[in-house]
Amino acid sequence: MFFQGLIGMILGMLVMIFRARIKDVIGDIGFAERYLGAGGTWTFLLLVGVLIFILSLMWALGTLQEFFFKAAGPMFGL
């Protein structure tokens, strides 16, 4: 699990670093421009990169699994 989290953290960093190239490939994201204002696509890509990085870090440390077991475990009898 640690290596999966490490790969995810690297992916999140790459999204944050290369967001200009990603934007050139995918163009403007309509809902991001509408709800986040001018430059919304840039902000959205940055938020996606940060979210991927944080969730991957949590996965690597085991806190994401623990959170899901605490939150959803009682609903499934775990």
Backbone as ProteinMPNN parsed JSONL, in Angstrom:
{"seq_chain_A": "MFFQGLIGMILGMLVMIFRARIKDVIGDIGFAERYLGAGGTWTFLLLVGVLIFILSLMWALGTLQEFFFKAAGPMFGL", "coords_chain_A": {"N_chain_A": [[0.814, -1.188, 0.0], [2.023, 1.164, 0.617], [3.654, 1.813, -1.57], [1.772, 2.245, -3.577], [0.559, 4.543, -2.595], [2.773, 6.229, -2.704], [3.202, 6.387, -5.459], [0.819, 7.662, -6.149], [1.206, 10.125, -4.822], [3.335, 11.139, -6.303], [2.05, 11.361, -8.77], [0.123, 13.322, -8.125], [1.833, 15.502, -7.626], [2.91, 15.79, -10.191], [0.634, 16.573, -11.625], [0.213, 19.079, -10.457], [2.599, 20.385, -11.181], [2.707, 20.242, -14.013], [0.364, 21.513, -14.885], [-0.153, 23.496, -16.745], [0.468, 22.363, -19.236], [-1.37, 20.286, -19.183], [-3.739, 21.74, -19.229], [-3.513, 22.878, -21.77], [-3.907, 20.614, -23.323], [-6.478, 19.632, -22.573], [-8.086, 21.879, -22.615], [-10.369, 24.581, -21.689], [-12.261, 24.04, -18.727], [-15.589, 23.898, -18.42], [-17.47, 24.059, -16.146], [-15.69, 24.692, -14.132], [-14.662, 27.169, -14.888], [-16.996, 28.588, -14.723], [-17.907, 28.395, -12.006], [-15.645, 28.847, -10.427], [-14.663, 31.182, -11.328], [-12.707, 33.531, -13.322], [-9.902, 31.979, -14.735], [-10.496, 29.571, -13.649], [-10.073, 26.944, -14.502], [-7.336, 26.577, -14.138], [-7.205, 26.796, -11.354], [-8.855, 24.648, -10.632], [-7.384, 22.435, -11.61], [-5.138, 22.652, -9.984], [-6.328, 22.214, -7.467], [-7.211, 19.578, -7.837], [-4.746, 18.252, -8.114], [-3.627, 18.732, -5.543], [-5.537, 17.431, -3.963], [-5.289, 14.757, -4.871], [-2.653, 14.299, -4.023], [-2.86, 14.58, -1.184], [-4.788, 12.597, -0.505], [-3.414, 10.34, -1.406], [-1.188, 10.378, 0.27], [-2.485, 9.939, 2.705], [-3.422, 7.365, 2.146], [-1.006, 5.95, 1.92], [-0.07, 6.086, 4.533], [-2.032, 4.775, 5.88], [-4.171, 6.035, 7.063], [-6.395, 6.759, 5.567], [-7.754, 4.364, 5.046], [-8.403, 3.683, 7.667], [-10.107, 5.796, 8.32], [-12.265, 5.278, 6.556], [-13.111, 2.779, 7.534], [-13.959, 3.499, 10.094], [-15.981, 5.347, 9.498], [-17.737, 4.146, 7.568], [-17.847, 1.514, 8.306], [-19.697, 0.634, 10.419], [-22.095, 0.674, 8.979], [-21.947, -1.504, 7.359], [-21.568, -3.607, 8.996], [-18.991, -4.002, 9.989]], "CA_chain_A": [[0.0, 0.0, 0.0], [2.885, 2.339, 0.681], [4.129, 2.166, -2.905], [0.637, 2.823, -4.292], [0.45, 5.915, -2.113], [3.919, 6.971, -3.224], [2.913, 6.649, -6.871], [-0.226, 8.68, -6.164], [1.791, 11.417, -4.454], [4.097, 11.597, -7.47], [1.059, 11.773, -9.762], [-0.418, 14.603, -7.685], [2.849, 16.533, -7.868], [3.006, 16.006, -11.634], [-0.536, 17.366, -12.025], [0.447, 20.463, -10.037], [3.727, 20.958, -11.919], [2.428, 20.32, -15.448], [-1.027, 21.892, -15.118], [-0.232, 24.304, -17.973], [0.409, 21.433, -20.372], [-2.645, 19.566, -19.09], [-4.773, 22.67, -19.688], [-3.385, 22.99, -23.223], [-4.448, 19.4, -23.937], [-7.913, 19.455, -22.33], [-8.81, 23.131, -22.819], [-11.076, 25.112, -20.526], [-13.287, 23.201, -18.118], [-16.718, 24.813, -18.334], [-18.001, 24.299, -14.805], [-14.651, 25.325, -13.315], [-14.641, 28.582, -15.263], [-18.254, 29.206, -14.279], [-18.055, 28.469, -10.554], [-14.421, 29.317, -9.786], [-14.32, 32.479, -11.897], [-11.661, 33.568, -14.345], [-8.783, 31.122, -14.334], [-11.047, 28.46, -12.879], [-9.463, 25.684, -14.915], [-6.041, 26.51, -13.453], [-7.485, 26.534, -9.939], [-9.391, 23.294, -10.526], [-6.287, 21.481, -11.775], [-4.329, 22.73, -8.77], [-7.072, 21.539, -6.4], [-7.177, 18.138, -8.121], [-3.4, 17.787, -7.771], [-3.481, 18.735, -4.082], [-6.407, 16.376, -3.429], [-4.64, 13.475, -5.168], [-1.482, 14.177, -3.163], [-3.271, 14.373, 0.21], [-5.419, 11.279, -0.377], [-2.367, 9.326, -1.567], [-0.422, 10.38, 1.512], [-3.315, 9.251, 3.698], [-3.437, 5.946, 1.784], [0.302, 5.375, 2.237], [0.075, 6.004, 5.984], [-3.101, 3.946, 6.419], [-5.226, 6.814, 7.711], [-7.587, 6.768, 4.72], [-8.467, 3.127, 5.308], [-8.938, 3.78, 9.023], [-11.243, 6.709, 8.255], [-13.392, 4.601, 5.927], [-13.611, 1.746, 8.437], [-14.688, 4.152, 11.186], [-17.159, 6.044, 8.986], [-18.662, 3.281, 6.842], [-17.844, 0.169, 8.869], [-20.942, 0.261, 11.091], [-23.183, 0.482, 8.015], [-21.77, -2.803, 6.728], [-21.333, -4.601, 10.029], [-17.554, -4.245, 10.184]], "C_chain_A": [[0.861, 1.256, 0.0], [3.314, 2.777, -0.713], [3.007, 2.728, -3.767], [0.44, 4.278, -3.884], [1.57, 6.787, -2.635], [3.712, 7.327, -4.692], [1.839, 7.724, -6.997], [0.299, 10.058, -5.803], [2.598, 11.996, -5.615], [3.145, 12.086, -8.552], [0.449, 13.126, -9.398], [0.556, 15.745, -7.915], [2.978, 16.833, -9.361], [1.826, 16.814, -12.155], [-0.327, 18.827, -11.654], [1.554, 21.122, -10.858], [3.372, 21.2, -13.386], [0.991, 20.718, -15.747], [-1.179, 22.762, -16.363], [-0.338, 23.4, -19.199], [-0.898, 20.652, -20.37], [-3.766, 20.45, -19.607], [-4.713, 22.844, -21.2], [-4.008, 21.791, -23.93], [-5.964, 19.34, -23.784], [-8.727, 20.718, -22.56], [-9.471, 23.605, -21.537], [-12.118, 24.117, -20.04], [-14.452, 24.125, -17.788], [-17.197, 25.106, -16.929], [-16.974, 24.965, -13.905], [-14.572, 26.814, -13.627], [-15.884, 29.296, -14.743], [-18.269, 29.424, -12.771], [-16.81, 28.981, -9.832], [-13.95, 30.649, -10.354], [-13.248, 32.373, -12.967], [-10.448, 32.779, -13.854], [-9.235, 29.913, -13.539], [-10.446, 27.117, -13.235], [-8.118, 25.496, -14.228], [-6.244, 26.146, -11.985], [-7.977, 25.109, -9.742], [-8.285, 22.256, -10.655], [-5.368, 21.485, -10.56], [-5.018, 22.007, -7.617], [-7.08, 20.026, -6.593], [-5.813, 17.562, -7.753], [-3.179, 17.709, -6.275], [-4.311, 17.621, -3.466], [-5.811, 14.989, -3.676], [-3.459, 13.255, -4.236], [-1.89, 13.852, -1.726], [-3.902, 12.998, 0.404], [-4.395, 10.155, -0.533], [-1.486, 9.242, -0.334], [-1.193, 9.663, 2.616], [-3.354, 7.751, 3.422], [-2.128, 5.275, 2.192], [0.482, 5.191, 3.737], [-1.025, 5.177, 6.651], [-4.236, 4.719, 7.061], [-6.499, 6.862, 6.881], [-8.42, 5.514, 4.958], [-9.127, 3.174, 6.685], [-10.162, 4.688, 9.053], [-12.46, 6.014, 7.658], [-13.958, 3.499, 6.814], [-14.413, 2.352, 9.575], [-15.992, 4.753, 10.689], [-18.185, 5.083, 8.388], [-18.751, 1.881, 7.421], [-19.134, -0.224, 9.56], [-22.112, 0.032, 10.133], [-23.127, -0.9, 7.381], [-21.442, -3.899, 7.728], [-19.869, -4.924, 10.25], [-17.096, -3.716, 11.515]], "O_chain_A": [[0.472, 2.286, -0.551], [3.337, 3.971, -1.01], [3.252, 3.596, -4.604], [0.186, 5.139, -4.726], [1.352, 7.95, -2.972], [4.013, 8.443, -5.114], [1.935, 8.601, -7.855], [-0.107, 11.054, -6.402], [2.549, 13.198, -5.876], [3.399, 13.111, -9.184], [0.277, 13.983, -10.265], [0.162, 16.828, -8.347], [3.137, 17.988, -9.755], [1.997, 17.655, -13.037], [-0.65, 19.72, -12.438], [1.451, 22.302, -11.193], [3.702, 22.249, -13.939], [0.444, 20.3, -16.768], [-2.245, 22.761, -16.978], [-1.144, 23.652, -20.094], [-1.469, 20.386, -21.428], [-4.644, 19.985, -20.334], [-5.754, 22.947, -21.849], [-4.574, 21.934, -25.014], [-6.67, 19.033, -24.745], [-9.948, 20.639, -22.69], [-9.181, 23.11, -20.448], [-12.771, 23.44, -20.834], [-14.316, 25.033, -16.967], [-17.322, 26.27, -16.547], [-17.34, 25.723, -13.008], [-14.428, 27.631, -12.717], [-15.827, 30.467, -14.368], [-18.606, 30.512, -12.304], [-16.921, 29.502, -8.722], [-12.939, 31.187, -9.905], [-12.924, 31.289, -13.451], [-10.032, 32.905, -12.703], [-8.437, 29.299, -12.832], [-10.318, 26.243, -12.378], [-7.79, 24.395, -13.786], [-5.542, 25.292, -11.443], [-7.567, 24.433, -8.798], [-8.251, 21.295, -9.887], [-4.874, 20.434, -10.153], [-4.372, 21.27, -6.871], [-6.969, 19.275, -5.624], [-5.737, 16.495, -7.144], [-2.609, 16.737, -5.78], [-3.852, 16.938, -2.55], [-5.827, 14.141, -2.784], [-3.276, 12.156, -3.713], [-1.325, 12.945, -1.115], [-3.587, 12.306, 1.371], [-4.498, 9.128, 0.138], [-1.079, 8.151, 0.065], [-0.622, 8.876, 3.37], [-3.323, 6.949, 4.356], [-2.13, 4.173, 2.74], [1.124, 4.233, 4.167], [-0.959, 4.908, 7.85], [-5.182, 4.11, 7.562], [-7.587, 6.993, 7.442], [-9.645, 5.586, 5.061], [-10.273, 2.755, 6.846], [-11.143, 4.387, 9.733], [-13.565, 6.139, 8.185], [-15.173, 3.304, 6.843], [-15.432, 1.795, 9.983], [-17.007, 4.681, 11.382], [-19.377, 5.196, 8.675], [-19.654, 1.127, 7.058], [-19.637, -1.321, 9.317], [-23.025, -0.73, 10.449], [-24.146, -1.413, 6.917], [-21.075, -5.007, 7.335], [-19.547, -6.037, 10.665], [-15.918, -3.83, 11.852]]}, "name": "protein", "num_of_chains": 1, "seq": "MFFQGLIGMILGMLVMIFRARIKDVIGDIGFAERYLGAGGTWTFLLLVGVLIFILSLMWALGTLQEFFFKAAGPMFGL"}
